[in-house]
Amino acid sequence: MKRALFPGSFDPITNGHFDIIKRGIKLFDEVVVAIGINADKNYMFSLEERKRFIEEAFKDQPKVKVVTYKGLTIDFCKEIDSKFILRGLRNPADFEFEKAIAHTNRRLSKIETVFLLTAAKTSFISSSIVRDVIRNNGDYTVLVPDSVRVK
């Protein structure tokens, strides 16, 4: 089975993430969306909310699993027998940052990183932009899957 791990904080999942996952399931037998747990980070949405947003967005897609993890991504890849890490790239800055991580992961393991360019229509979206729109009572719904609802 070709399994890819798509790691992130997904605070919240955006239409950009959604697009990468949908395209990833065409390339892999399974895409494991892995929400990293970082106790030092201050999230807008709880871990349970973030997990629910993603599960609901992909409820009809059996090739997508949603899990949480702590620690190094490559260690979690080994734990779930994933030989690939899936990452989306929005811009050159993303590429430089992700390239360094991919080289490090490859040096420390045999895990390959597969990059997909985000669609032009979602390349400007980031979770931090979505959070800022939400904080300022803007219409965030055009930036996220329908499963993301703010109370």
N, CA, C and O of each residue as an XYZ file, in Angstrom:
604
protein
N       0.845     -1.181      0.000
C       0.000      0.000      0.000
C       0.890      1.243      0.000
O       1.825      1.351      0.793
N       0.587      2.165     -0.890
C       1.281      3.453     -0.909
C       0.504      4.408     -0.011
O      -0.583      4.876     -0.353
N       1.102      4.683      1.155
C       0.463      5.546      2.157
C       1.283      6.821      2.285
O       2.509      6.781      2.388
N       0.582      7.958      2.277
C       1.250      9.247      2.469
C       0.718      9.901      3.729
O      -0.474      9.842      4.029
N       1.619     10.519      4.449
C       1.255     11.281      5.641
C       1.209     12.755      5.259
O       2.171     13.289      4.707
N       0.090     13.409      5.555
C      -0.042     14.848      5.313
C      -0.114     15.523      6.676
O      -1.190     15.624      7.264
N       1.051     15.994      7.190
C       1.089     16.558      8.539
C       0.790     18.052      8.559
O       1.023     18.761      7.581
N       0.273     18.511      9.686
C       0.039     19.936      9.867
C      -0.711     20.197     11.149
O      -1.078     19.267     11.868
N      -0.939     21.476     11.435
C      -1.738     21.820     12.616
C      -3.209     21.998     12.234
O      -4.097     21.800     13.063
N      -3.464     22.372     10.982
C      -4.836     22.479     10.460
C      -5.728     23.305     11.399
O      -6.791     22.859     11.832
N      -5.263     24.509     11.691
C      -5.963     25.388     12.646
C      -6.518     26.622     11.956
O      -5.995     27.719     12.157
N      -7.565     26.476     11.144
C      -8.289     25.263     10.749
C      -7.821     24.762      9.377
O      -6.959     25.367      8.740
N      -8.413     23.639      8.939
C      -8.203     23.168      7.577
C      -8.728     24.242      6.625
O      -9.771     24.845      6.876
N      -8.007     24.474      5.542
C      -8.415     25.475      4.553
C      -8.767     24.783      3.235
O      -8.564     23.579      3.081
N      -9.294     25.555      2.295
C      -9.562     25.005      0.966
C      -8.277     24.580      0.271
O      -8.298     23.689     -0.578
N      -7.167     25.204      0.618
C      -5.874     24.787      0.081
C      -5.491     23.394      0.564
O      -5.070     22.554     -0.233
N      -5.633     23.144      1.863
C      -5.380     21.799      2.407
C      -6.314     20.780      1.753
O      -5.895     19.699      1.339
N      -7.583     21.154      1.672
C      -8.604     20.267      1.100
C      -8.207     19.845     -0.324
O      -8.315     18.674     -0.689
N      -7.752     20.812     -1.110
C      -7.339     20.540     -2.494
C      -6.148     19.588     -2.538
O      -6.134     18.656     -3.342
N      -5.159     19.807     -1.692
C      -3.975     18.930     -1.668
C      -4.381     17.505     -1.285
O      -3.905     16.546     -1.893
N      -5.243     17.356     -0.298
C      -5.684     16.020      0.120
C      -6.449     15.336     -1.017
O      -6.201     14.169     -1.319
N      -7.376     16.062     -1.645
C      -8.142     15.478     -2.760
C      -7.234     15.034     -3.896
O      -7.456     13.976     -4.485
N      -6.235     15.810     -4.206
C      -5.305     15.434     -5.269
C      -4.373     14.319     -4.813
O      -3.957     13.482     -5.613
N      -4.044     14.313     -3.514
C      -3.184     13.267     -2.979
C      -3.817     11.883     -3.037
O      -3.119     10.890     -3.242
N      -5.131     11.809     -2.858
C      -5.771     10.485     -2.891
C      -5.796      9.889     -4.300
O      -6.077      8.702     -4.463
N      -5.510     10.690     -5.300
C      -5.371     10.156     -6.663
C      -3.991      9.532     -6.861
O      -3.801      8.703     -7.751
N      -3.025      9.934     -6.024
C      -1.657      9.449     -6.148
C      -1.325      8.305     -5.193
O      -0.437      7.496     -5.465
N      -2.045      8.245     -4.071
C      -1.730      7.280     -3.024
C      -2.952      6.419     -2.709
O      -4.093      6.817     -2.942
N      -2.683      5.235     -2.177
C      -3.770      4.349     -1.753
C      -4.466      4.890     -0.518
O      -5.658      4.667     -0.311
N      -3.706      5.606      0.300
C      -4.260      6.180      1.523
C      -3.508      7.462      1.855
O      -2.286      7.529      1.725
N      -4.255      8.480      2.284
C      -3.656      9.714      2.788
C      -4.050      9.838      4.249
O      -5.233      9.918      4.582
N      -3.050      9.853      5.112
C      -3.269     10.002      6.542
C      -3.029     11.472      6.887
O      -1.901     11.963      6.844
N      -4.106     12.150      7.226
C      -4.005     13.547      7.641
C      -3.654     13.517      9.119
O      -4.446     13.071      9.948
N      -2.457     13.997      9.440
C      -1.929     13.882     10.803
C      -1.831     15.251     11.444
O      -1.051     16.102     11.018
N      -2.633     15.447     12.468
C      -2.632     16.710     13.199
C      -1.571     16.631     14.287
O      -1.674     15.841     15.225
N      -0.556     17.462     14.141
C       0.525     17.477     15.116
C       0.087     18.150     16.408
O      -0.619     19.158     16.396
N       0.516     17.577     17.512
C       0.202     18.136     18.831
C       1.435     18.850     19.350
O       2.498     18.250     19.509
N       1.279     20.145     19.613
C       2.373     20.963     20.127
C       1.835     21.736     21.329
O       1.110     22.718     21.170
N       2.193     21.291     22.522
C       1.681     21.893     23.762
C       2.086     23.357     23.908
O       1.437     24.107     24.638
N       3.149     23.771     23.222
C       3.623     25.149     23.336
C       2.875     26.116     22.421
O       3.044     27.331     22.526
N       2.059     25.584     21.533
C       1.360     26.432     20.571
C      -0.041     26.773     21.077
O      -0.705     25.947     21.704
N      -0.475     27.987     20.799
C      -1.797     28.438     21.220
C      -2.736     28.387     20.014
O      -2.648     29.231     19.122
N      -3.628     27.404     19.986
C      -4.512     27.187     18.842
C      -5.837     27.920     19.007
O      -6.305     28.122     20.128
N      -6.438     28.317     17.892
C      -7.767     28.917     17.916
C      -8.816     27.828     18.139
O      -9.784     28.029     18.873
N      -8.616     26.669     17.496
C      -9.567     25.561     17.592
C      -8.954     24.419     18.394
O      -7.750     24.174     18.321
N      -9.779     23.734     19.148
C      -9.294     22.596     19.930
C      -8.887     21.467     18.986
O      -9.278     21.443     17.818
N      -8.112     20.553     19.501
C      -7.696     19.387     18.730
C      -8.924     18.615     18.235
O      -8.961     18.169     17.088
N      -9.916     18.461     19.098
C     -11.136     17.728     18.726
C     -11.876     18.441     17.593
O     -12.371     17.795     16.669
N     -11.952     19.774     17.664
C     -12.622     20.533     16.599
C     -11.876     20.376     15.275
O     -12.494     20.132     14.239
N     -10.560     20.513     15.305
C      -9.765     20.407     14.085
C      -9.907     19.030     13.462
O     -10.017     18.899     12.243
N      -9.903     18.005     14.303
C     -10.066     16.631     13.808
C     -11.455     16.450     13.202
O     -11.599     15.852     12.136
N     -12.464     16.965     13.880
C     -13.846     16.854     13.384
C     -14.030     17.586     12.054
O     -14.698     17.072     11.156
N     -13.446     18.778     11.918
C     -13.532     19.534     10.663
C     -13.034     18.688      9.488
O     -13.672     18.636      8.436
N     -11.892     18.029      9.679
C     -11.282     17.245      8.597
C     -12.081     15.973      8.343
O     -12.359     15.629      7.194
N     -12.453     15.271      9.421
C     -13.243     14.043      9.253
C     -14.549     14.321      8.520
O     -14.946     13.556      7.641
N     -15.208     15.398      8.877
C     -16.474     15.756      8.227
C     -16.251     16.117      6.760
O     -17.051     15.744      5.900
N     -15.175     16.836      6.472
C     -14.886     17.232      5.089
C     -14.640     16.026      4.191
O     -14.904     16.081      2.989
N     -14.132     14.931      4.771
C     -13.791     13.736      3.993
C     -14.598     12.511      4.413
O     -14.145     11.379      4.243
N     -15.784     12.734      4.957
C     -16.599     11.630      5.477
C     -16.950     10.581      4.420
O     -17.174      9.418      4.756
N     -16.998     10.975      3.164
C     -17.343     10.046      2.089
C     -16.119      9.542      1.337
O     -16.247      8.963      0.258
N     -14.943      9.755      1.893
C     -13.712      9.343      1.226
C     -12.951      8.341      2.100
O     -12.235      8.734      3.021
N     -13.111      7.035      1.806
C     -12.468      6.008      2.643
C     -10.939      6.000      2.566
O     -10.291      5.383      3.413
N     -10.355      6.662      1.583
C      -8.899      6.682      1.454
C      -8.243      7.722      2.354
O      -7.017      7.832      2.380
N      -9.051      8.487      3.095
C      -8.512      9.514      3.991
C      -8.754      9.096      5.438
O      -9.881      8.809      5.839
N      -7.669      9.070      6.211
C      -7.743      8.822      7.656
C      -7.250     10.068      8.366
O      -6.358     10.757      7.871
N      -7.825     10.359      9.522
C      -7.411     11.529     10.304
C      -6.939     11.038     11.665
O      -7.659     10.329     12.369
N      -5.719     11.424     12.024
C      -5.121     11.002     13.286
C      -4.408     12.197     13.924
O      -4.259     13.253     13.310
N      -3.977     12.004     15.158
C      -3.152     12.991     15.830
C      -1.826     12.324     16.188
O      -1.746     11.103     16.319
N      -0.790     13.144     16.344
C       0.514     12.590     16.713
C       1.357     13.618     17.436
O       1.124     14.823     17.337
N       2.342     13.116     18.166
C       3.343     13.946     18.843
C       4.712     13.512     18.353
O       4.906     12.376     17.919
N       5.650     14.430     18.431
C       7.028     14.069     18.110
C       7.386     14.326     16.664
O       6.695     15.053     15.951
N       8.489     13.709     16.242
C       8.987     13.893     14.886
C       8.062     13.238     13.868
O       7.575     12.125     14.071
N       7.836     13.935     12.792
C       6.976     13.418     11.726
C       7.535     12.116     11.154
O       6.774     11.188     10.881
N       8.851     12.037     10.969
C       9.413     10.815     10.395
C       9.242      9.619     11.332
O       9.081      8.490     10.870
N       9.276      9.858     12.634
C       9.038      8.760     13.575
C       7.604      8.267     13.460
O       7.347      7.065     13.524
N       6.673      9.196     13.291
C       5.280      8.796     13.134
C       5.072      8.076     11.797
O       4.289      7.130     11.719
N       5.765      8.517     10.755
C       5.699      7.813      9.469
C       6.113      6.356      9.627
O       5.466      5.451      9.100
N       7.199      6.146     10.357
C       7.671      4.776     10.591
C       6.640      3.981     11.379
O       6.411      2.804     11.099
N       6.022      4.618     12.360
C       5.018      3.956     13.203
C       3.818      3.458     12.388
O       3.283      2.381     12.653
N       3.404      4.248     11.400
C       2.227      3.859     10.606
C       2.606      3.265      9.244
O       1.741      3.026      8.402
N       3.893      3.033      9.041
C       4.413      2.455      7.801
C       4.080      3.306      6.575
O       3.570      2.812      5.569
N       4.381      4.589      6.692
C       4.219      5.501      5.566
C       5.596      5.817      5.002
O       6.495      6.234      5.732
N       5.752      5.621      3.718
C       7.036      5.884      3.061
C       7.092      7.281      2.445
O       8.116      7.683      1.892
N       5.976      8.020      2.545
C       5.879      9.325      1.901
C       5.277     10.367      2.835
O       4.393     10.071      3.640
N       5.777     11.591      2.709
C       5.174     12.753      3.344
C       4.645     13.624      2.213
O       5.366     13.918      1.259
N       3.403     14.031      2.317
C       2.765     14.879      1.319
C       2.749     16.313      1.834
O       2.361     16.563      2.975
N       3.173     17.255      0.988
C       3.187     18.665      1.378
C       2.705     19.518      0.215
O       2.956     19.204     -0.949
N       2.013     20.596      0.540
C       1.575     21.550     -0.458
C       2.486     22.761     -0.467
O       2.987     23.184      0.575
N       2.696     23.314     -1.647
C       3.533     24.503     -1.800
C       2.710     25.628     -2.414
O       2.118     25.472     -3.482
N       2.684     26.771     -1.715
C       1.935     27.929     -2.209
C       2.815     28.919     -2.942
O       2.364     29.589     -3.871
N       4.075     29.017     -2.527
C       4.934     30.082     -3.048
C       6.408     29.708     -2.853
O       6.714     28.688     -2.234
N       7.310     30.526     -3.376
C       8.743     30.213     -3.225
C       9.209     30.127     -1.774
O      10.090     29.327     -1.457
N       8.635     30.932     -0.897
C       9.031     30.867      0.515
C       8.666     29.509      1.115
O       9.445     28.926      1.870
N       7.471     29.009      0.770
C       7.078     27.666      1.212
C       8.091     26.638      0.720
O       8.505     25.754      1.470
N       8.488     26.761     -0.550
C       9.418     25.799     -1.127
C      10.723     25.775     -0.356
O      11.202     24.697     -0.005
N      11.310     26.924     -0.085
C      12.588     26.970      0.626
C      12.480     26.358      2.020
O      13.358     25.607      2.445
N      11.408     26.682      2.722
C      11.192     26.143      4.062
C      10.988     24.626      4.007
O      11.618     23.884      4.760
N      10.110     24.174      3.117
C       9.790     22.745      3.012
C      10.962     21.934      2.473
O      11.143     20.775      2.843
N      11.749     22.543      1.605
C      12.916     21.844      1.048
C      13.894     21.474      2.158
O      14.410     20.357      2.189
N      14.145     22.411      3.065
C      15.073     22.139      4.170
C      14.560     20.999      5.043
O      15.328     20.128      5.450
N      13.263     21.008      5.327
C      12.676     19.932      6.135
C      12.747     18.608      5.384
O      13.084     17.579      5.972
N      12.434     18.625      4.094
C      12.464     17.389      3.291
C      13.868     16.800      3.241
O      14.039     15.588      3.363
N      14.876     17.658      3.060
C      16.258     17.165      3.040
C      16.643     16.568      4.394
O      17.306     15.533      4.455
N      16.231     17.218      5.464
C      16.524     16.703      6.805
C      15.839     15.354      7.018
O      16.456     14.402      7.494
N      14.563     15.285      6.662
C      13.825     14.027      6.827
C      14.452     12.907      6.005
O      14.542     11.769      6.465
N      14.880     13.227      4.804
C      15.500     12.228      3.929
C      16.839     11.785      4.497
O      17.205     10.615      4.383
N      17.564     12.698      5.102
C      18.862     12.370      5.696
C      18.687     11.457      6.913
O      19.499     10.563      7.151
N      17.618     11.693      7.678
C      17.382     10.928      8.902
C      16.607      9.634      8.667
O      16.521      8.788      9.558
N      16.046      9.481      7.473
C      15.224      8.298      7.182
C      15.223      8.060      5.679
O      15.914      8.752      4.932
N      14.459      7.100      5.251
C      14.301      6.818      3.815
C      12.977      7.379      3.301
O      12.541      7.034      2.203
N      12.347      8.227      4.075
C      11.026      8.744      3.731
C      11.156      9.873      2.715
O      11.919     10.820      2.907
N      10.400      9.751      1.637
C      10.398     10.754      0.573
C       9.295     11.778      0.820
O       8.219     11.439      1.313
N       9.569     13.019      0.477
C       8.553     14.068      0.533
C       8.078     14.341     -0.882
O       8.878     14.543     -1.796
N       6.768     14.342     -1.046
C       6.148     14.620     -2.337
C       5.464     15.977     -2.230
O       4.619     16.198     -1.363
N       5.847     16.881     -3.130
C       5.277     18.229     -3.123
C       4.225     18.364     -4.214
O       4.429     17.932     -5.348
N       3.104     18.968     -3.856
C       2.092     19.343     -4.838
C       1.940     20.851     -4.774
O       1.852     21.431     -3.692
N       1.910     21.477     -5.933
C       1.665     22.915     -5.979
C       0.195     23.158     -5.714
O      -0.662     22.451     -6.244
N      -0.098     24.146     -4.903
C      -1.497     24.461     -4.644
C      -2.127     25.015     -5.914
O      -1.453     25.580     -6.775
N      -3.430     24.839     -6.001
C      -4.165     25.397     -7.128
C      -4.090     26.920     -7.053
O      -4.052     27.497     -5.967
N      -4.071     27.559     -8.216
C      -3.984     29.018     -8.255
C      -5.104     29.660     -7.440
O      -4.894     30.692     -6.802
N      -6.285     29.059     -7.458
C      -7.431     29.663     -6.763
C      -7.344     29.561     -5.243
O      -8.105     30.224     -4.538
N      -6.416     28.730     -4.721
C      -6.274     28.611     -3.268
C      -4.880     28.992     -2.776
O      -4.606     28.895     -1.579
N      -4.004     29.420     -3.666
C      -2.597     29.630     -3.295
C      -2.376     30.766     -2.304
O      -1.310     30.850     -1.694
N      -3.342     31.623     -2.136
C      -3.192     32.753     -1.214
C      -3.702     32.433      0.189
O      -3.500     33.221      1.113
N      -4.359     31.291      0.356
C      -5.017     30.967      1.626
C      -4.033     30.303      2.587
O      -3.297     29.391      2.211
N      -4.034     30.769      3.814
C      -3.287     30.114      4.886
C      -4.195     30.066      6.114
O      -5.137     30.850      6.229
N      -3.908     29.152      7.018
C      -4.696     29.061      8.249
C      -4.597     30.349      9.056
O      -5.571     30.760      9.686
N      -3.420     30.993      9.043
C      -3.280     32.233      9.816
C      -4.151     33.346      9.235
O      -4.699     34.151      9.988
N      -4.286     33.404      7.912
C      -5.186     34.383      7.295
C      -6.622     34.081      7.684
O      -7.378     34.991      8.024
N      -7.009     32.801      7.637
C      -8.375     32.410      8.014
C      -8.654     32.806      9.461
O      -9.717     33.353      9.756
N      -7.714     32.536     10.366
C      -7.913     32.899     11.770
C      -8.083     34.405     11.936
O      -8.903     34.856     12.736
N      -7.313     35.180     11.185
C      -7.430     36.631     11.264
C      -8.797     37.102     10.763
O      -9.395     38.001     11.354
N      -9.291     36.506      9.688
C     -10.619     36.851      9.168
C     -11.682     36.514     10.214
O     -12.596     37.304     10.451
N     -11.560     35.339     10.840
C     -12.522     34.926     11.868
C     -12.494     35.896     13.046
O     -13.544     36.347     13.505
N     -11.289     36.220     13.539
C     -11.151     37.140     14.677
C     -11.798     38.495     14.416
O     -12.282     39.157     15.334
N     -11.796     38.896     13.142
C     -12.330     40.197     12.781
C     -13.722     40.119     12.159
O     -14.161     41.034     11.462
N     -14.406     39.001     12.427
C     -15.796     38.804     12.008
C     -16.018     38.931     10.507
O     -17.072     39.391     10.069
N     -15.022     38.523      9.716
C     -15.154     38.523      8.264
C     -15.768     37.226      7.766
O     -15.956     36.284      8.537
N     -16.080     37.179      6.481
C     -16.667     35.980      5.874
C     -15.554     34.997      5.511
O     -14.986     35.053      4.420
N     -15.261     34.110      6.436
C     -14.203     33.115      6.256
C     -14.679     31.913      5.453
O     -13.860     31.104      5.019
N     -15.986     31.780      5.246
C     -16.566     30.556      4.669
C     -16.090     30.276      3.247
O     -16.133     29.127      2.806
N     -15.643     31.287      2.528
C     -15.150     31.066      1.167
C     -13.713     30.540      1.160
O     -13.184     30.201      0.101
N     -13.084     30.472      2.328
C     -11.690     30.059      2.445
C     -11.511     28.656      3.003
O     -10.403     28.120      2.986
N     -12.584     28.057      3.497
C     -12.511     26.766      4.194
C     -13.592     25.815      3.685
O     -14.579     26.254      3.095
N     -13.406     24.506      3.912
C     -14.471     23.555      3.573
C     -15.729     23.851      4.414
O     -15.651     24.485      5.466
N     -16.871     23.383      3.932
C     -18.139     23.618      4.635
C     -18.134     23.071      6.056
O     -18.901     23.541      6.897
N     -17.290     22.095      6.340
C     -17.265     21.477      7.668
C     -16.743     22.422      8.752
O     -16.967     22.176      9.937
N     -16.057     23.489      8.367
C     -15.491     24.422      9.351
C     -16.561     25.434      9.728
O     -16.969     26.271      8.923
N     -16.996     25.334     10.959
C     -18.030     26.247     11.472
C     -17.528     26.888     12.753
O     -17.014     26.209     13.642
N     -17.679     28.172     12.835
C     -17.318     28.900     14.050
C     -18.567     29.126     14.847
O     -19.595     29.550     14.316
N     -18.475     28.838     16.145
C     -19.637     28.978     17.024
C     -20.130     30.402     17.084
O     -21.103     30.690     17.781
